């Protein structure tokens, strides 16, 4: 059994795989007691792969699991696709995992993966299995925080997927602006990438992917666990 740890900017997600099949997922705090409980309850775990974009100190795992079987993904690993990126050493490991999932699940296709998280990333894998780069823009929470931080009076608002595009007070105006700003950005980027790549398969993942996918007009596939599936594929690819 493989344990995949996806340490994103806002949450740490665990995913358990057996022979390439996702068994279960859970969210956890990156602290000793919680991980010890998880590993005690899952004695079949043989390898741990960590994808960390936050910069957590994982040394505490060494005391509860064999350090030789704990791996932290970086740009030196073998990827199941070719990379056409000017600075591969700066490429986020989360984006690497997403491209691995695209390579495995949609072979010989042009694929655009949109990950809606703390940032919104757009990444393209061609039908020749080449990662050609992408885009990064602010996610929901970053937009809310920016409005609070860079203005004198606007409040920090909690995210709400508001249907009405016209707010009736300051709170709903901010929520409408942020939600519909993200929505129309994604819809516009899909049109842009479809003009560049023929027969483009669109994958939407991240926290709000299911809700967004229902509203977008373009035919897309929503995959909440797309990243962890790609990370497990990379781990197995590097065991060979």
Helices and strands as residue ranges (DSSP letters): E 2-7, E 12-18, E 21-28, H 32-40, E 47-52, G 59-63, G 67-69, E 70-72, E 82-83, G 88-90, H 93-105, E 110-116, E 119-125, E 130-138, H 140-149, H 170-196, E 200-206, H 209-215, E 221-222, H 226-239
